[in-house]
Amino acid sequence: MSTGMLEALGARRDERNADFCWRPHRGPFRLLTQAQARRYDERGFFILRDAIPRQAIETLMREIDPFEVEAENFVREQAGGELSIMKAGAISFTTHIVRRSQIARDFCKSQVFLDLCHDTLGQDVRLYWDQAVYKKPDAARVFPWHQDNGYAYVEPQQYLTCWVPLVDATLENGCPWIVPGLHREGTLVHQQRPWGLQCFDIDSSDIPVGAIAAPAAVGDIVVFSSLTPHSTGPNLTQSVRKAYIVQFAPDGAEIVGAEGQRVLAADDKRQFMIMKDGKRV
Ligand SMILES: O=C(O)CCC(=O)C(=O)O
């Protein structure tokens, strides 16, 4: 079924991804219900409701805001307003906050992430990436359809993304949208588009048949695979949509370059172990 979907969307597998096979999750689980595990296997995502106390999100947001201002000012003042996929006044990506913040480091080791990692990745897990994404009011700007593994090709391909809203993420302010099912194909070819990489040969603002919106309130986590195609909609409101994205990979994961060169994803300053033998590090 998904091969037909791939064709319909003008998508194809990355050359490095010849024989990917999705590994279903059988448990035993610490946190996931059987229904959530089934949804993750079948659709590539689920929303974990009320998973983080509001107070923890408020503390985290207060910590992140000044780093975001600094990143935004850098792009505005030193990079001519635009740097890679970041555009001052429209969208900011503030990466590796854990390098500078104990609050962010502690957040990434919260029990809920340990449990999610245990249930989806195994016993030995590292933080792979963390970034805040702030979407400013901008009626046009969507974030294009992509898989997280399309930005840097990681093996094993199946790692975990937790999209954490710092304010309620709604259809109006740019919540995630997900195309279910295609995570089972592994990593797809991504092409450069003006606002980011894209894995479908459609307009970035088009919503494929079957796509599902994932609005999420403060306290929820949108949990998806690094292989789940997703986008976020435009921010049609007058306030900033803020999210913190934390990604986790099994210890030993490697980034594979276009020529096959491999780099271990184990920079201890930002890709530290969160769990060893199933226990917090
Ligand atoms: O939060 C957003 O608006 C898009 C971010 C995203 O999809 C990503 O960083 O992979």
The ligand as an SDF file (V2000), in Angstrom:
LIG
                    3D

 10  9  0  0  0  0  0  0  0  0999 V2000
    8.4190   22.9430   14.6140 O   0  0  0  0  0  0  0  0  0  0  0  0
    8.3650   23.2330   13.4090 C   0  0  0  0  0  0  0  0  0  0  0  0
    7.7010   24.1470   12.9770 O   0  0  0  0  0  0  0  0  0  0  0  0
    9.0980   22.3880   12.4240 C   0  0  0  0  0  0  0  0  0  0  0  0
   10.2280   21.6810   13.0340 C   0  0  0  0  0  0  0  0  0  0  0  0
   10.4690   20.3410   12.4770 C   0  0  0  0  0  0  0  0  0  0  0  0
    9.6520   19.6990   11.8940 O   0  0  0  0  0  0  0  0  0  0  0  0
   11.7800   19.7810   12.7000 C   0  0  0  0  0  0  0  0  0  0  0  0
   12.6410   20.4510   13.2900 O   0  0  0  0  0  0  0  0  0  0  0  0
   12.0120   18.6410   12.2490 O   0  0  0  0  0  0  0  0  0  0  0  0
  1  2  2  0
  2  3  1  0
  2  4  1  0
  4  5  1  0
  5  6  1  0
  6  7  2  0
  6  8  1  0
  8  9  2  0
  8 10  1  0
M  END
$$$$
